[in-house]
Amino acid sequence: MLRISLDDLAKQHGFVLNVGMEADSLPIQKNLVSDGFGYAVLGAQAIIRERDAHQLRAARIVEPSIVRTAVLAASAQRPYTAGMRVVAKALEPLIIEVLDPRR
């Protein structure tokens, strides 16, 4: 999904991404970058330990911005319970805070 979004964004701005390697595994992506094999587009939370240990650096992508969608997944086999609705409502401000693009 992210790769498709990046390809679309590049096309909108008149260029094509030169993708030499693609990996779905987060640990593999981080290892490749750490070993000097290019870059990875990841959420900031994905590299907190590596950043704090000075193994990886992070730079915010600001122009053009990348919009990220988050969902709260629940079973399609069971109806929402009152407790699930309370949890979902409590998570809303926390998710907005974590995903705030100004952070």
The 8 nearest C-alpha neighbors of each residue, nearest first, counted from 0:
[[1, 3, 2, 4, 5, 6, 67, 68],
 [2, 0, 4, 3, 5, 40, 6, 67],
 [1, 3, 5, 4, 0, 6, 7, 21],
 [2, 4, 6, 0, 1, 5, 7, 8],
 [5, 3, 1, 7, 2, 6, 8, 0],
 [6, 4, 8, 2, 7, 3, 9, 1],
 [5, 7, 3, 9, 8, 4, 2, 10],
 [8, 6, 10, 4, 5, 9, 3, 11],
 [7, 9, 5, 11, 10, 6, 4, 12],
 [8, 10, 6, 12, 14, 11, 7, 15],
 [9, 11, 13, 7, 12, 8, 14, 15],
 [12, 10, 8, 9, 13, 7, 14, 6],
 [13, 11, 9, 10, 14, 8, 7, 15],
 [14, 12, 10, 11, 9, 15, 8, 7],
 [13, 15, 9, 10, 12, 16, 11, 8],
 [14, 16, 9, 10, 17, 6, 13, 12],
 [17, 15, 18, 9, 6, 14, 5, 10],
 [16, 18, 19, 15, 20, 14, 6, 9],
 [19, 17, 20, 16, 21, 15, 37, 2],
 [18, 20, 17, 21, 37, 36, 16, 38],
 [21, 19, 18, 22, 37, 36, 17, 31],
 [20, 22, 23, 19, 18, 28, 2, 39],
 [23, 21, 24, 28, 27, 20, 25, 31],
 [22, 24, 25, 21, 28, 27, 26, 2],
 [25, 23, 27, 22, 26, 28, 29, 21],
 [24, 26, 28, 27, 29, 23, 22, 45],
 [27, 25, 29, 28, 24, 30, 31, 23],
 [28, 26, 30, 24, 25, 29, 31, 22],
 [29, 27, 25, 31, 26, 30, 22, 24],
 [28, 30, 26, 32, 27, 31, 33, 25],
 [31, 29, 33, 27, 32, 28, 34, 26],
 [32, 30, 34, 36, 28, 33, 29, 27],
 [31, 33, 35, 36, 29, 34, 30, 38],
 [32, 34, 30, 35, 31, 29, 55, 54],
 [35, 33, 31, 32, 36, 30, 29, 37],
 [34, 36, 32, 33, 37, 31, 38, 30],
 [37, 35, 32, 31, 34, 38, 33, 30],
 [38, 36, 32, 35, 39, 31, 19, 34],
 [37, 39, 32, 36, 40, 35, 31, 28],
 [40, 38, 41, 28, 32, 37, 29, 31],
 [39, 41, 38, 42, 1, 60, 2, 28],
 [42, 40, 39, 43, 45, 46, 44, 25],
 [41, 43, 44, 45, 40, 46, 98, 67],
 [44, 42, 45, 46, 41, 47, 57, 59],
 [43, 45, 42, 47, 46, 41, 48, 97],
 [46, 44, 43, 42, 47, 41, 25, 48],
 [45, 47, 49, 44, 48, 50, 43, 55],
 [46, 48, 50, 44, 49, 45, 51, 43],
 [49, 47, 51, 50, 46, 52, 45, 54],
 [48, 50, 54, 52, 46, 55, 51, 47],
 [51, 49, 55, 53, 47, 52, 48, 56],
 [50, 52, 48, 53, 49, 47, 54, 55],
 [51, 53, 49, 50, 54, 48, 55, 47],
 [54, 52, 50, 51, 55, 49, 56, 48],
 [55, 53, 49, 52, 50, 33, 56, 51],
 [56, 54, 50, 49, 53, 33, 57, 46],
 [57, 55, 50, 58, 54, 53, 49, 46],
 [58, 56, 59, 55, 43, 50, 46, 41],
 [57, 59, 60, 56, 43, 61, 40, 55],
 [58, 60, 61, 57, 43, 64, 100, 62],
 [61, 59, 62, 64, 58, 63, 65, 40],
 [60, 62, 64, 63, 59, 65, 58, 100],
 [63, 61, 64, 60, 65, 59, 8, 12],
 [62, 64, 61, 65, 60, 8, 12, 9],
 [63, 65, 61, 62, 60, 66, 100, 59],
 [64, 66, 67, 63, 60, 61, 62, 5],
 [67, 65, 64, 68, 100, 4, 63, 98],
 [66, 68, 65, 69, 98, 1, 42, 100],
 [69, 67, 70, 66, 98, 65, 1, 71],
 [68, 70, 67, 71, 94, 98, 72, 95],
 [71, 69, 72, 68, 73, 94, 67, 87],
 [70, 72, 73, 69, 87, 90, 91, 94],
 [73, 71, 70, 74, 75, 69, 87, 83],
 [74, 72, 75, 71, 79, 77, 76, 78],
 [73, 75, 76, 77, 72, 78, 79, 71],
 [74, 76, 77, 73, 78, 72, 79, 71],
 [75, 77, 74, 78, 73, 79, 72, 80],
 [78, 76, 75, 74, 79, 73, 80, 83],
 [77, 79, 80, 76, 75, 74, 73, 83],
 [80, 78, 83, 77, 81, 84, 73, 82],
 [79, 81, 83, 82, 78, 84, 77, 85],
 [80, 82, 84, 83, 85, 79, 86, 78],
 [83, 81, 85, 80, 84, 86, 79, 87],
 [84, 82, 86, 80, 85, 81, 79, 87],
 [83, 85, 87, 81, 82, 86, 88, 80],
 [84, 86, 82, 88, 83, 87, 89, 81],
 [87, 85, 89, 83, 88, 84, 90, 82],
 [88, 86, 84, 90, 89, 85, 83, 91],
 [87, 89, 85, 86, 91, 90, 84, 92],
 [90, 88, 86, 87, 91, 85, 92, 93],
 [91, 89, 87, 93, 88, 92, 94, 86],
 [90, 92, 94, 88, 93, 89, 95, 87],
 [93, 91, 95, 94, 90, 96, 89, 88],
 [94, 92, 96, 90, 95, 91, 97, 89],
 [95, 93, 97, 91, 96, 92, 90, 98],
 [94, 96, 92, 98, 93, 97, 99, 91],
 [95, 97, 93, 99, 94, 98, 92, 102],
 [98, 96, 94, 95, 99, 93, 102, 100],
 [97, 99, 95, 96, 94, 100, 102, 67],
 [98, 100, 96, 101, 97, 95, 102, 94],
 [99, 101, 102, 98, 97, 66, 64, 96],
 [100, 102, 99, 98, 96, 59, 61, 97],
 [101, 100, 99, 97, 98, 96, 59, 43]]
